[in-house]
Amino acid sequence: MAGGRDTLPDGYLDGKVSCHYRALPLLYARENDDIVTCIETVAAPNKIKKALKENDAFRRYIFQGRGKKVRDLFDQNNLPRKEQAIRNKIKSKKLWMR
């Protein structure tokens, strides 16, 4: 079975059961509080934290607070319509990384 967007019924990918993101800064900028809390909760146990800290983006965004800084840049009820505007704002604050 091949993967991809059409593997799950409508509303499940990027909806009811999953959150797809291309870069961690976009997740922190766009996704709702429940998803951010879930990521941080799942990453909290020491065994997982130790593995995730080997990746610069995970270490800086989840554990060192860069994700909170990105989140604070945006009003969650009034996000820019285009992803490029979100990216540009994050980049202008020197918080972008992949």
Secondary structure as UniProt FT lines:
FT   HELIX           5..7
FT   TURN            10..11
FT   HELIX           12..16
FT   HELIX           24..30
FT   HELIX           33..43
FT   HELIX           46..52
FT   TURN            53..54
FT   HELIX           56..58
FT   HELIX           59..63
FT   HELIX           66..72
FT   TURN            76..77
FT   HELIX           83..92
FT   TURN            93..94
//
